[in-house]
Amino acid sequence: MANTRTAPEVMLRTLISTTVFAVLMFGLAGRIDLPWYWAYIGVAGACSLVLTAGIDSDLGKERRRPGPGGVDRGVRFVIGPLYIGHMLLAALDAGRFHWSDSVPAPLRALGLVGYAGGIGLLTWSAAVNRFFSPVVRVQAERGHHVISAGPYGIVRHPGYLGMLVGFPSSALVLDSWWALGITLVVAAIVLRRAIIEDRYLLANLPGYAEYASRVTWRLLPGVW
């Protein structure tokens, strides 16, 4: 099913969500003179706009309420709160309490590039793959088949690669070493998830084994 939302609806939805996010972050920080945060929110808002406009209605429903079956279903209830928690902690750290807000400016700049690249790759992956579910399952009721377009022609799990790059980079640009610790835990969970999903799809999704023989790298070309 095609995305039936109109352009004004998409833009309004994105504007509202981004504004709420900005108010929350700056409210926790207790200040608005944080240029890195403005850049971060801009990148997040742009990716949200592309994702909202790019995914179809069926995928939107699947992402909100995944269908039955599959494995490792509960991990989304761990990754989401931890990721949100790192942003809230960073805002309190950098804005109010200064527990660990000593990330050097060059590293913060590198973090912004990494965040934009990682979240951009995650967004691209979700836009290309209409079966981009938060749970590991074969969506037989939606005609699940192998996706090999876009970044899936290079690595088998580009969305997870985007998370592994983007999440730790997020903590750096937000200027919090403590938040970085949380994102490293999230990265470990994401890596575990990628391993589980690859094994599950090899065993359960028709055509995936042949796809894996062509696209040999799971996450990072030349490494794994």
N, C-alpha and C positions, 0 to 999 in steps of 0.2 A: 504493500500500500504506500502510495506516495505521501510525502509530507504535505498536509493540507493547510498548514498554517500560512497566513499571508505575511508578507515582508513587514508591514507595520506591527503585526502581532508578535513576530519574532523579535523585532527591535525593542518593543515595549517590555516584553518579558525579560529580555537580557538587561535592559536598563534598570528595571526594578531590582532584579537579583544582584546586579553589580553594585547598585546604590546601597542596598541592605548590607552587602558584604563590606563595602567601604566604611559605612557608618559603624559597623561592629568593630572593625579593625582599628579605626582611628579613635573610637570610643574607648576601647580597652587601652590603647596607647596613651590616651589623654592628651593628644596633640596631633596636629595635622602637618607640621613642618617636617615631613619625612619623605623626601623625594623618591627614595628607593621604593617606598610603599606605593606611591602613586604610579610608578612604572610597573610594579608588580600587579596592581589591580587593573591597570590598562591591558596588560598581556592576558590576565585571567578573563577579563571581560570580552576581549576579542576572540579568544578560544571558545568561550561560552556562546558567543553569537554564532560562530561557524558551526559549532556542534548542534545548537538548537535548530539552526536552519538546515543542517545537512542530514540528520537522521530521519528515517521515516516513522510514521505513527506506530507501526507494529513494534519497531525496535524500542521506541519510547516506552511503550507498555511493558515490554520485556525487561527493560532496565529498571522500571519502577516496581514491577511485580513479576519476578521471574517465574516461569512455568515449573512444573514438577520434575523430579528426577535429577540425575547427575550426582556429582560428588563435591565435597569441600564447600558446601553451600554457606556455611556460617562465617567464612573468612571476611565477607564483605562487611559484616558487623564489627569487625576488628580494624580493618584498614581505614574505613571511613572515619570513625571517631578518632583514631590516632592521627590521621592526616589533618583533620579539623583542629584537633588539640594542639598540634605543633604550631599552627598559625596563631591560635589564641595565646599560647605561651610566648611566642615570639613578639607579639604586639605588647604584651605586658612587660616582657624583658627589655625590649628596645625603647619603649616609650616611657615606662614608669619606674621600674625597679632596677634595671641595669645589672642583672645578675651575670650575664655573659655576653653583652652586646659589644664585642670587641673584634668583630670580623673585619679585616682590612678592606678598604675600598676596592682595590683591584680584584680581590676575591669575591666581593659582592657583585662587581660588574660581571665577572665570570659566571657567578651564580645566576644573574639575570639572563645571560645568554643561554645557560644550561636549562633554566626553567622554561624559557620561551621555546627552545628546541625540543625539550622533552614533552611538555604539555602540547606543543604543536603536533608532535608525532603521535601522541595519544589521541588527539582530536582527529587527525587525518585517518588513523586506524579505525576509529569508531564510525567515521563518515563513510569509509569504504566498505566496511564489514557490517552488513545488516543483521548479523548474528552476534554482535559484540555485547554479550550478556555479562552481568556481574557474577554469574554462577557458571560452573563447569557442567555443561549438559549438552546433549544433542537435541536441538529444537525441531523434532520431527514434524510437529504440527505446523511449523512455518517453512517446511521444505529445506531444512538445513543442508547446506552443501559447502564444499571447500571454497574459500575465497583466496585467490592468488593475485588479485590486482593491487596496484599501488605498492605500499611498503611490504605487503605480504609476498611480493615477488622477490624480496631480498632476505627477509628473516621471517620465521614462522609466527613470532609473537611480538610484533612491533609495538603494540599497545603497552605490554609489560616493559619493553625497553624504554619507552617514553616515561613510564613511571619511575624506573630505576634511575634515570637521568634527572628527571624533573623534580622529584620529591626532595632529595637531598639538596639540590640547587635552590629550591624554595627557601629552605632554612637559612642558607647563606645570604641570599639577597634580603631576607627579613632581619638579618643581623642578630642571630641567636645561636650560639654553640649548643645550648641546651635543646633547642628545637631540632638541631641537626641530629642529636642523639636519638630523638624520637623517629625521625625520618629514616635513619639507618636501620632501626627495628622494622619499620614499614618495608624498606627495601628487601630485607631478609625474608619477610613474609611473602612479598611479591615474587621473589626468586623461587621460593618453595612452590608457590601457586603455579608458576610457569612450568615447572617440572611436572607437577601433578596433571595439569591440563594437557601437556603434550602427550604424556603416556595415555591419558584417557581418550584423546582424540585418535591416537594411533589404533587403539583397540575398538573404538565404537563408531567413528565417523567414516562412512564409505568414501574412498578416494583419498583419505588423508595420508595413508602410507605411501601412495604413489607421489603425492605432493611433497612429502617429506624427503623422498628420494631425489627430487629436483631442487627443492629449497632446503639445503642441508643444515644451514645455520639456524639455531633456535632463537637466539637473542642478538648475538654480536658477531658479524662476519669475521671469520678468521680466528675466532676465539671459542665460541660454543654455540 
